[in-house]
Amino acid sequence: MAPRADRRPPTPGVEWEFERMTIPRDFSRSFVTRMLVQRAEHGGWELDRVRIAPDGTRRVVLRRRIIRQLRARESLFA
C-alpha cells in the first residue's frame, strides 16, 4: 500500500508529543468539536488524525511540538 500524499515524514530535529483519545459514539459531533477546539486553544494541541470506527467511536490522535531549551555552552561564558 502506497503512503498517502498528505502525510509527509516529520522534519529532522522536530519532536512531537502525542495524545490518543477514544471518544464514545454517545457524544454529538458539535460537542466533540468544542472539546477538541478547547484542547487546541488551551493546551497547544493540534489534530493529527481522526478515525471513526464502524461502531461510531472516534479514535483521535492529538499532537503538539516539544520545544527543547538549548543549553548554553560553557566556553561562551569563560
C-alpha positions in Angstrom: 0.0 0.0 0.0 1.5 3.4 -1.0 1.8 6.1 1.6 -0.7 8.9 1.4 0.4 12.1 -0.3 -0.8 14.4 2.5 1.2 12.5 5.2 4.8 13.7 5.0 7.6 12.5 7.2 8.5 14.7 10.2 11.3 17.2 9.6 14.6 16.4 11.3 15.0 17.9 14.8 11.3 18.4 15.4 9.9 16.4 18.3 6.2 15.8 18.9 4.2 14.7 21.9 1.1 12.6 21.1 -2.1 12.0 23.0 -4.6 9.4 22.0 -8.2 9.7 22.9 -11.2 7.4 22.4 -14.5 9.2 22.2 -17.7 7.1 22.5 -20.4 7.4 20.0 -22.8 8.9 22.6 -21.2 12.4 22.2 -22.5 14.6 19.5 -20.4 16.0 16.7 -20.7 19.5 18.0 -19.6 18.5 21.5 -16.6 16.7 20.2 -15.7 19.7 18.1 -15.9 22.1 21.0 -13.9 19.7 23.2 -11.1 19.4 20.6 -11.1 23.2 20.0 -10.8 23.8 23.7 -7.8 21.4 24.0 -6.2 23.2 21.0 -6.6 26.7 22.4 -5.6 26.0 26.0 -3.2 23.1 25.6 -1.4 23.8 22.4 -2.6 20.6 20.8 -3.4 20.2 17.1 -5.4 17.4 15.4 -3.2 14.7 13.8 -5.7 12.0 13.0 -9.3 11.0 13.4 -10.6 7.5 12.8 -14.3 6.7 13.1 -14.9 3.0 13.8 -17.8 1.1 12.3 -19.5 1.2 15.7 -19.3 5.0 15.8 -16.5 5.5 18.3 -13.9 8.1 17.3 -10.2 7.5 17.8 -8.4 10.8 17.9 -4.7 11.5 17.9 -3.6 15.0 19.0 0.0 16.2 18.8 2.0 19.2 20.0 5.5 20.3 19.3 8.1 19.7 22.0 10.3 22.8 22.4 13.6 21.9 24.0 15.7 24.7 25.6 19.2 24.6 24.3 21.9 24.6 27.0 24.4 27.4 26.9 27.9 26.3 26.1 30.4 26.8 28.9 33.0 28.2 26.5 30.8 31.2 25.8 30.9 32.3 29.4 34.5 31.6 30.3 
